[in-house]
Amino acid sequence: MNPASLEARDAQSVIHGLTNLKRHLELGPTVIERGHGVWVTDNHGREYLEAMSGLWCISLGYGEQRLAAVAAKQMAQLAYYPLISHKSHPAAIELAEKLLVIAPAPMSRVWFANSGSEANDCAVRLAWYYWNAVGKPAKRKLLAHRQSYHGNTIASASLSGVSYNHAGFGLPLPGFLHVACPHFYRGAKPDESESAFTQRLLADLEARILFEGADTIAAFFTEPIIAAGGVIVPPAGYFDGLQALLKKHDILLVCDEVVTGFARTGHMFGSTAMNIVPDMLVCAKGLSGAYIPISALMINERVFQAIARQSDELGVFGLTMTYCGHPVASAVAREAIRIYETEDFPARVRRLEAPFLGGLRELASHPLVGEVRGMGLLAGVELVRSKVMREPFDENQKIGAVCAAICEKHGLILRAIGDTLALCPPLVISEAEIAELLKRLRLALDETAATLRV
């Protein structure tokens, strides 16, 4: 690298997440300078189709002038004011009201934060606060799925069921427990039906609840689709059974809609698609279309009444962050929701699901492709050594990463999660751009297969 280049300057100054930091010193980054729609351009003028929406989030694409204009207007009018000590501002009020109207289940109030990680962290704290308020302080343990991802604060990283959140960090914390991932393709026994697989997982979950003691479990956190764990869609009936168990044992349900919210699945929320009725719901990413950091935690009336009573007894609700409900972020998020609704993005996604997922499923005949899964404009393509035996590659081969790098060479940016290629394009993608995405992906798969035959 030229020492004066952006790449070299980055390697000498910036720490990157989900990156081999030592290798980064040698390789440096791809430096993205600008974007428009689903396309981004690097500092050498090379254009890429951005099939991951950045990090599952730039759902309205790059260059959305309505959001930029709202941000500038709000900055000039009221750049900042905190939501503490009985103070508020119109942008937060209007956004909260709108979220309560469009929520997929009856919700009572909205807590604002700055990222999905923070909102999930606050959901953990509110679960504990709630059970203290109702006189059950022993209900402290949290359940989540293996392979789930809920963020990178200490609590949300502990909730997450992916190893890279834990390795080297001394996590998860005690009391953060993980149960089987509802992935039929990988988890089913030989000749086990999808229904039998679902019932086995639910029976194992209830056995775990009874082993731990329901009176020690505060909440279960789930994603409608387990996104960063490999875009895993739970089987039909799984969430119905899960919710029945949680209700039976008086355990709160928290739905993490950080990836699946705001039309991604063809519904405004993934909870609607999967028939989930949570006690708390977390959203972020698409909330502002990623134009500015903001997240929201919606809670139902049961939870709100208890925590309101508890705060009155204690004299204050002891949870805040400097930028909660930031006026600029709130105004941008409100405008993003207006765009989703006025341009009917849920219907748009449902219309594009057939060319997108259908086109990906045509790749199932490729010798490297074991399973294609997803919903709406969210998909995972799992690469395997043997299609018949569902045999994975040796993880040391890092075939997913190899294929993702070849994709980038062909001007397609996606993400390798192990050997699953994750795709989450901006919702503004056109059918012609979907066709181009599929063309470049097939080229990369063919090239990857060719390297394996050498």
Backbone torsions as a table, in degrees:
resi	resn	phi	psi	omega
1	MET	NA	137.7	171.7
2	ASN	-64.1	123.6	-176.9
3	PRO	-56.4	-23.9	-179.1
4	ALA	-90.7	-4.3	-176.8
5	SER	-73.7	159.1	175.0
6	LEU	-59.2	-37.7	-179.5
7	GLU	-61.4	-47.1	-179.6
8	ALA	-68.1	-39.9	179.2
9	ARG	-63.5	-38.6	176.5
10	ASP	-62.3	-48.7	-177.2
11	ALA	-60.2	-27.1	-178.8
12	GLN	-92.5	-0.8	-174.2
13	SER	-138.9	-22.9	-170.7
14	VAL	-114.4	137.3	171.1
15	ILE	-96.4	130.7	-176.6
16	HIS	-112.0	135.3	175.4
17	GLY	-76.4	161.1	178.7
18	LEU	48.3	42.6	-173.8
19	THR	-140.5	143.5	169.9
20	ASN	-76.6	105.4	-170.9
21	LEU	-64.6	-35.3	-179.9
22	LYS	-69.2	-44.7	178.3
23	ARG	-63.9	-31.7	-179.1
24	HIS	-62.7	-30.8	177.6
25	LEU	-61.1	-30.1	-179.4
26	GLU	-91.4	-40.1	-173.3
27	LEU	-85.8	-36.0	-173.1
28	GLY	69.5	178.7	-176.3
29	PRO	-99.7	166.1	159.3
30	THR	-84.7	119.9	-174.6
31	VAL	-96.1	111.7	179.8
32	ILE	-91.4	127.6	-175.7
33	GLU	-105.2	-30.8	-176.7
34	ARG	-156.8	164.8	-179.3
35	GLY	-151.2	156.3	175.7
36	HIS	-152.6	124.1	-178.7
37	GLY	62.8	-120.8	179.8
38	VAL	-101.0	9.8	-174.6
39	TRP	-112.1	141.0	173.3
40	VAL	-127.5	155.6	-177.4
41	THR	-127.6	133.7	-179.7
42	ASP	-87.5	178.8	-174.5
43	ASN	-72.0	-3.9	174.6
44	HIS	-104.5	7.5	177.8
45	GLY	84.3	8.1	-179.6
46	ARG	-84.9	135.6	-176.0
47	GLU	-102.2	142.3	-179.5
48	TYR	-130.7	143.6	168.7
49	LEU	-82.8	116.2	-174.0
50	GLU	-88.1	93.7	-173.2
51	ALA	-91.1	10.3	177.8
52	MET	-117.6	7.1	-176.0
53	SER	50.2	43.7	-176.8
54	GLY	74.1	-93.5	174.6
55	LEU	-131.3	64.8	-179.6
56	TRP	65.8	20.6	-163.2
57	CYS	-131.7	-29.2	-173.4
58	ILE	-81.1	64.4	-167.0
59	SER	-67.0	-30.4	179.3
60	LEU	-93.4	11.1	176.0
61	GLY	77.5	174.6	-179.4
62	TYR	-86.8	146.3	174.2
63	GLY	81.9	24.5	178.3
64	GLU	-76.6	102.0	-172.3
65	GLN	-68.3	-27.9	178.8
66	ARG	-61.5	-39.8	-179.9
67	LEU	-71.5	-38.6	178.0
68	ALA	-63.9	-39.9	-179.1
69	ALA	-67.2	-42.2	178.6
70	VAL	-63.1	-40.9	178.9
71	ALA	-61.3	-45.9	-179.2
72	ALA	-63.4	-42.1	-179.6
73	LYS	-63.5	-43.8	-178.9
74	GLN	-68.6	-38.3	177.3
75	MET	-59.1	-39.9	-179.5
76	ALA	-71.8	-32.3	-175.9
77	GLN	-83.6	-50.3	179.1
78	LEU	-155.7	98.0	-173.6
79	ALA	-72.7	-28.7	-177.5
80	TYR	-161.4	142.7	164.5
81	TYR	-162.5	137.5	-176.5
82	PRO	-82.5	155.8	176.5
83	LEU	-99.8	61.9	178.2
84	ILE	-131.8	163.6	173.0
85	SER	50.7	45.9	176.0
86	HIS	64.9	28.1	175.7
87	LYS	-108.6	150.1	178.3
88	SER	-153.2	-174.7	175.6
89	HIS	-155.0	157.2	-173.2
90	PRO	-58.1	-37.7	-174.8
91	ALA	-62.5	-42.9	179.3
92	ALA	-67.6	-40.0	-179.5
93	ILE	-62.7	-46.9	-177.5
94	GLU	-65.8	-39.0	178.9
95	LEU	-67.2	-43.7	179.8
96	ALA	-61.4	-44.3	179.2
97	GLU	-59.0	-43.4	-177.9
98	LYS	-67.6	-40.6	178.5
99	LEU	-61.3	-39.4	179.5
100	LEU	-66.8	-32.0	178.4
101	VAL	-69.7	-41.8	-174.4
102	ILE	-93.2	-3.1	-178.7
103	ALA	-54.7	143.7	-176.8
104	PRO	-76.5	-8.1	177.2
105	ALA	-145.5	157.3	-178.6
106	PRO	-58.2	122.2	178.3
107	MET	-125.6	155.6	-172.1
108	SER	-108.0	-44.2	-175.9
109	ARG	-144.3	165.5	-179.1
110	VAL	-126.3	131.3	172.0
111	TRP	-107.0	130.5	-178.4
112	PHE	-102.3	143.7	173.2
113	ALA	-140.9	-161.8	-170.3
114	ASN	-114.8	-13.9	-179.3
115	SER	-154.0	164.9	175.5
116	GLY	-62.4	-37.0	178.0
117	SER	-58.7	-48.0	-179.4
118	GLU	-64.7	-41.2	-178.5
119	ALA	-65.3	-40.8	175.9
120	ASN	-66.5	-38.2	176.1
121	ASP	-59.4	-44.1	179.1
122	CYS	-67.3	-32.8	176.8
123	ALA	-63.9	-37.3	174.8
124	VAL	-60.7	-49.2	-178.3
125	ARG	-63.5	-38.5	178.8
126	LEU	-68.7	-33.9	176.0
127	ALA	-61.6	-46.1	177.8
128	TRP	-64.0	-42.4	-179.5
129	TYR	-62.4	-41.2	179.5
130	TYR	-61.1	-50.1	-176.2
131	TRP	-68.0	-32.9	171.9
132	ASN	-62.1	-40.4	-177.2
133	ALA	-65.2	-32.2	-177.4
134	VAL	-97.7	12.5	173.5
135	GLY	80.9	24.7	177.5
136	LYS	-127.1	62.6	-174.5
137	PRO	-65.6	-15.9	179.7
138	ALA	-73.3	-15.0	179.5
139	LYS	-79.6	89.4	-173.8
140	ARG	-122.3	-24.4	-174.2
141	LYS	-72.4	150.1	178.5
142	LEU	-121.5	138.1	177.3
143	LEU	-111.2	142.9	174.1
144	ALA	-154.1	170.4	-178.8
145	HIS	-83.4	147.0	163.9
146	ARG	-62.2	143.5	-177.0
147	GLN	76.4	-3.1	176.3
148	SER	-72.7	160.7	174.7
149	TYR	-135.4	123.3	-178.1
150	HIS	-125.4	3.7	174.2
151	GLY	133.2	-170.2	-171.6
152	ASN	-133.6	13.5	162.8
153	THR	-73.5	173.0	-177.1
154	ILE	-61.3	-44.1	-179.7
155	ALA	-71.2	-45.5	-176.4
156	SER	-71.4	-31.4	174.0
157	ALA	-68.2	-35.4	176.0
158	SER	-66.3	-37.5	176.6
159	LEU	-62.9	-38.3	-175.5
160	SER	-62.1	145.0	-178.1
161	GLY	-106.2	23.5	178.1
162	VAL	-103.9	137.7	-171.0
163	SER	-65.5	-32.2	-176.2
164	TYR	-68.0	-18.4	174.7
165	ASN	-75.5	-18.5	-172.6
166	HIS	-108.8	-38.6	-171.6
167	ALA	-60.2	124.1	177.9
168	GLY	84.9	-9.8	-177.9
169	PHE	-104.1	-4.1	-177.3
170	GLY	71.7	30.1	-179.7
171	LEU	-117.9	161.4	5.1
172	PRO	-79.0	160.9	173.5
173	LEU	-66.4	156.5	175.8
174	PRO	-57.0	142.8	177.2
175	GLY	91.1	-5.1	174.6
176	PHE	-99.2	108.7	-169.3
177	LEU	-113.2	149.2	-176.9
178	HIS	-126.6	138.9	-180.0
179	VAL	-118.1	171.9	-172.1
180	ALA	-56.8	138.5	175.0
181	CYS	-73.1	132.0	-178.1
182	PRO	-80.8	61.1	-179.1
183	HIS	-108.6	101.1	-174.5
184	PHE	-61.5	-43.3	-176.1
185	TYR	-58.9	-39.8	-177.1
186	ARG	-95.7	-27.6	-171.0
187	GLY	-102.0	-12.2	-176.9
188	ALA	-72.7	146.6	173.9
189	LYS	-78.8	160.6	177.9
190	PRO	-54.0	131.0	177.6
191	ASP	66.9	11.9	178.2
192	GLU	-83.2	129.9	178.2
193	SER	-74.5	163.6	178.3
194	GLU	-62.3	-38.9	178.3
195	SER	-64.6	-43.9	179.6
196	ALA	-66.0	-38.8	176.6
197	PHE	-59.4	-46.5	179.5
198	THR	-60.5	-46.6	-178.6
199	GLN	-65.4	-35.6	177.6
200	ARG	-65.2	-43.4	179.4
201	LEU	-64.5	-39.9	-180.0
202	LEU	-68.1	-38.8	176.8
203	ALA	-64.1	-40.9	178.0
204	ASP	-64.7	-38.1	178.6
205	LEU	-63.9	-44.8	-179.9
206	GLU	-65.5	-37.2	177.0
207	ALA	-62.3	-38.3	178.3
208	ARG	-66.8	-41.6	178.0
209	ILE	-60.1	-45.1	-179.5
210	LEU	-67.3	-37.1	177.9
211	PHE	-64.2	-45.4	-179.6
212	GLU	-73.3	-31.8	-174.1
213	GLY	97.0	112.7	-178.5
214	ALA	-57.5	-28.1	-179.9
215	ASP	-75.2	3.0	175.9
216	THR	-114.2	-1.0	-174.3
217	ILE	-107.1	123.9	-176.9
218	ALA	-85.4	-47.8	-171.4
219	ALA	-158.9	158.0	171.6
220	PHE	-114.4	127.1	177.2
221	PHE	-103.4	132.4	177.6
222	THR	-143.9	156.8	169.1
223	GLU	-104.5	141.9	175.5
224	PRO	-57.3	-40.2	170.9
225	ILE	-128.0	128.3	-175.8
226	ILE	-78.2	95.1	-165.7
227	ALA	-75.5	-68.4	-174.3
228	ALA	-71.6	-6.3	173.0
229	GLY	-86.7	1.3	178.1
230	GLY	125.7	19.0	-179.3
231	VAL	53.9	65.0	-176.5
232	ILE	-101.6	122.7	179.2
233	VAL	-98.4	113.2	-179.7
234	PRO	-61.3	151.7	-177.9
235	PRO	-65.3	158.7	175.0
236	ALA	-56.4	136.0	178.5
237	GLY	89.3	-15.1	-176.8
238	TYR	-64.2	-48.5	-176.7
239	PHE	-71.3	-31.1	174.8
240	ASP	-60.6	-46.9	179.7
241	GLY	-67.5	-39.2	178.7
242	LEU	-60.5	-46.4	-178.3
243	GLN	-65.9	-36.2	177.6
244	ALA	-63.6	-40.8	178.5
245	LEU	-64.6	-43.6	-178.1
246	LEU	-66.2	-38.6	177.3
247	LYS	-65.8	-42.1	179.7
248	LYS	-59.4	-38.8	-174.7
249	HIS	-103.4	10.6	175.1
250	ASP	55.9	57.6	178.6
251	ILE	-120.5	130.8	-179.9
252	LEU	-66.8	148.8	176.0
253	LEU	-113.6	122.7	176.8
254	VAL	-112.8	124.4	-179.6
255	CYS	-104.0	120.1	-179.8
256	ASP	-91.3	102.4	-178.9
257	GLU	-104.4	26.4	-177.1
258	VAL	-58.4	-41.5	178.8
259	VAL	-91.9	-39.8	-168.9
260	THR	-86.5	-7.6	-179.4
261	GLY	-74.8	159.1	170.1
262	PHE	65.6	59.8	167.7
263	ALA	79.8	-4.0	-174.8
264	ARG	-56.5	-37.1	-177.3
265	THR	-95.1	2.2	-173.9
266	GLY	95.7	0.4	172.2
267	HIS	-129.2	158.1	-179.4
268	MET	-59.5	-34.1	175.9
269	PHE	-133.2	146.0	177.0
270	GLY	-64.7	-24.6	177.9
271	SER	-58.9	-37.5	178.0
272	THR	-65.2	-44.4	-179.5
273	ALA	-60.7	-35.8	-174.5
274	MET	-105.4	7.4	176.2
275	ASN	59.4	49.9	179.3
276	ILE	-107.8	133.7	177.4
277	VAL	-120.8	90.4	-173.7
278	PRO	-84.6	163.5	170.9
279	ASP	-82.9	-31.5	175.9
280	MET	-137.1	147.3	-179.8
281	LEU	-135.3	129.5	-179.2
282	VAL	-106.9	132.3	173.4
283	CYS	-137.5	153.7	-179.4
284	ALA	-161.7	-141.5	175.2
285	LYS	37.7	-92.6	-178.0
286	GLY	-64.2	-12.9	179.5
287	LEU	-53.5	-40.7	175.5
288	SER	-113.7	10.8	-173.0
289	GLY	63.3	18.3	-179.7
290	ALA	72.0	12.6	-179.8
291	TYR	-75.2	-17.6	177.7
292	ILE	-162.4	145.1	-177.2
293	PRO	-67.1	128.8	172.5
294	ILE	-166.3	147.8	172.8
295	SER	-142.9	164.9	-179.2
296	ALA	-141.6	142.2	174.7
297	LEU	-120.3	113.1	177.4
298	MET	-95.6	138.0	180.0
299	ILE	-126.5	149.2	-179.3
300	ASN	-83.6	176.0	-174.2
301	GLU	-64.2	-37.6	179.0
302	ARG	-56.5	-48.1	-179.0
303	VAL	-69.5	-43.2	-177.0
304	PHE	-62.1	-46.0	-177.1
305	GLN	-60.4	-39.1	-179.8
306	ALA	-68.2	-44.2	-177.4
307	ILE	-73.5	-28.8	175.9
308	ALA	-65.5	-43.5	178.2
309	ARG	-63.3	-41.8	179.9
310	GLN	-64.3	-41.0	-179.7
311	SER	-66.5	-31.6	177.3
312	ASP	-68.2	-40.6	178.9
313	GLU	-66.2	-36.7	-178.7
314	LEU	-85.3	-19.2	179.4
315	GLY	96.9	-14.4	-179.2
316	VAL	-165.1	151.0	172.3
317	PHE	-93.2	105.0	-168.1
318	GLY	-83.5	51.0	179.3
319	LEU	-140.7	120.1	173.4
320	THR	-159.3	165.0	173.3
321	MET	-140.6	149.2	-173.8
322	THR	-53.9	-42.0	-171.8
323	TYR	-102.5	15.1	177.6
324	CYS	-57.7	126.3	178.4
325	GLY	64.8	32.6	-179.9
326	HIS	-49.9	132.9	-175.5
327	PRO	-56.8	-42.5	-178.6
328	VAL	-66.9	-46.3	178.9
329	ALA	-61.8	-41.1	-179.8
330	SER	-64.4	-42.2	-179.9
331	ALA	-66.1	-41.7	178.9
332	VAL	-64.9	-42.4	179.4
333	ALA	-63.2	-40.5	178.7
334	ARG	-62.5	-39.6	178.6
335	GLU	-69.1	-37.0	177.7
336	ALA	-60.3	-44.3	178.4
337	ILE	-62.6	-38.1	177.6
338	ARG	-60.7	-39.3	178.0
339	ILE	-67.1	-45.5	178.3
340	TYR	-54.9	-40.7	-175.2
341	GLU	-79.5	-49.1	-174.8
342	THR	-66.6	-31.4	178.8
343	GLU	-98.2	7.5	176.0
344	ASP	46.5	60.1	179.8
345	PHE	-63.5	-35.2	175.8
346	PRO	-56.0	-44.0	178.6
347	ALA	-66.6	-37.4	178.6
348	ARG	-61.1	-43.6	179.8
349	VAL	-65.9	-41.1	178.3
350	ARG	-61.0	-36.0	179.6
351	ARG	-70.3	-37.1	-177.7
352	LEU	-84.0	-11.1	-178.7
353	GLU	-59.4	-39.6	-177.4
354	ALA	-64.1	-51.7	177.9
355	PRO	-66.9	-32.0	-178.4
356	PHE	-74.9	-64.3	-179.1
357	LEU	-69.8	-35.6	177.7
358	GLY	-63.1	-41.8	178.0
359	GLY	-65.3	-39.8	177.5
360	LEU	-65.5	-38.2	-178.3
361	ARG	-69.5	-22.2	173.4
362	GLU	-66.4	-21.1	177.0
363	LEU	-76.2	-7.1	-179.1
364	ALA	-60.8	-20.1	177.5
365	SER	-80.4	-10.2	-179.8
366	HIS	-68.0	140.6	-176.0
367	PRO	-61.0	-21.6	-179.7
368	LEU	-89.4	-16.3	-170.0
369	VAL	-92.3	119.6	178.3
370	GLY	-92.1	-46.9	-178.6
371	GLU	-146.7	141.9	169.9
372	VAL	-116.4	126.4	-176.9
373	ARG	-139.6	155.6	177.6
374	GLY	157.9	-171.4	178.8
375	MET	-160.1	141.6	179.3
376	GLY	60.8	-127.0	176.4
377	LEU	-109.1	51.8	178.5
378	LEU	-143.2	123.1	-174.0
379	ALA	-150.7	155.5	172.7
380	GLY	-130.7	136.3	177.7
381	VAL	-118.0	108.9	-175.9
382	GLU	-90.9	127.7	179.8
383	LEU	-93.7	138.3	-177.0
384	VAL	-135.9	157.4	174.7
385	ARG	-75.9	-42.6	-178.8
386	SER	-129.3	118.9	179.7
387	LYS	-68.3	-41.3	-175.7
388	VAL	-65.0	-44.7	-177.1
389	MET	-91.7	-1.4	-175.5
390	ARG	54.9	34.3	-175.2
391	GLU	-80.0	123.9	179.0
392	PRO	-76.6	163.2	171.8
393	PHE	-73.9	156.9	170.2
394	ASP	-58.4	127.5	-175.4
395	GLU	-60.7	-23.8	178.8
396	ASN	-70.1	-18.3	176.8
397	GLN	-74.3	-24.5	178.8
398	LYS	49.7	51.0	-176.6
399	ILE	-63.6	-37.4	177.3
400	GLY	-58.7	-46.3	179.8
401	ALA	-65.7	-37.6	177.2
402	VAL	-60.8	-47.6	-178.9
403	CYS	-65.4	-39.8	178.9
404	ALA	-62.4	-38.6	178.3
405	ALA	-66.5	-38.0	177.4
406	ILE	-67.8	-38.8	175.0
407	CYS	-56.1	-46.1	-178.9
408	GLU	-62.6	-37.0	176.1
409	LYS	-59.7	-32.5	178.9
410	HIS	-91.9	14.0	175.3
411	GLY	77.7	31.0	178.7
412	LEU	-130.2	121.4	178.1
413	ILE	-102.6	119.9	171.4
414	LEU	-137.0	-169.2	-176.4
415	ARG	-130.3	133.1	173.8
416	ALA	-92.0	121.7	173.4
417	ILE	-110.6	95.3	-167.1
418	GLY	61.6	-124.3	177.5
419	ASP	-104.3	20.8	171.9
420	THR	-102.6	128.9	175.1
421	LEU	-89.7	116.3	-178.4
422	ALA	-94.5	136.9	178.0
423	LEU	-129.8	131.3	-177.1
424	CYS	-151.1	66.5	-172.8
425	PRO	-68.6	156.4	173.6
426	PRO	-53.4	145.0	-176.2
427	LEU	-68.2	-11.1	179.4
428	VAL	-84.4	-0.2	-178.3
429	ILE	-58.1	143.1	178.6
430	SER	-96.7	168.4	177.4
431	GLU	-63.4	-37.2	178.5
432	ALA	-64.4	-38.2	178.9
433	GLU	-71.7	-33.9	173.7
434	ILE	-61.5	-43.1	178.3
435	ALA	-61.0	-39.5	178.2
436	GLU	-67.6	-39.9	175.6
437	LEU	-57.0	-48.9	-178.3
438	LEU	-63.6	-38.9	178.8
439	LYS	-61.4	-46.8	-178.0
440	ARG	-69.0	-36.3	178.7
441	LEU	-65.6	-42.6	179.1
442	ARG	-63.3	-40.5	176.4
443	LEU	-58.2	-43.7	-179.1
444	ALA	-67.3	-39.4	177.2
445	LEU	-63.0	-43.0	179.1
446	ASP	-62.5	-43.1	-179.8
447	GLU	-66.8	-38.1	177.3
448	THR	-63.5	-45.1	178.3
449	ALA	-60.1	-38.2	-179.9
450	ALA	-65.9	-37.7	179.4
451	THR	-66.8	-30.9	-179.8
452	LEU	-73.6	-24.1	-179.3
453	ARG	-82.9	-13.3	-179.4
454	VAL	-70.0	NA	NA
